[in-house]
């Protein structure tokens, strides 16, 4: 038999806190208009497919001269 010794484990209290805000970060979020309807949102929203199609076309445009 071996005479192993194990360190005593101490439980620390878990706490929750708000994340620390990075220095000089400006928030770009704005509260939506109270009268904004679903149609207003859809009229000003781009689909995910359209967004990535545009993004890919811009990347291709940037790298065409390489």
Secondary structure as UniProt FT lines:
FT   TURN            23..24
FT   TURN            34..35
FT   HELIX           38..43
FT   HELIX           48..63
FT   TURN            64..65
//
